[in-house]
Amino acid sequence: LVAYLASPAAAYTTGTSILVDGGMALSAAVANAAHAGTV
């Protein structure tokens, strides 16, 4: 992420909140999807 933000490609990345949590948010979404149809 740091390399991207330091590159010219990120010139128009403004006013953005970027979550850096090591993938914890993704693992919670996968766990919730596994239990989506259970009652």
Summary of the structure (lengths in Angstrom):
residues: 39
radius of gyration: 15.8
end to end distance: 39.3
largest distance: 49.4
contacts: 43
relative contact order: 0.11
helix: 46%
strand: 0%
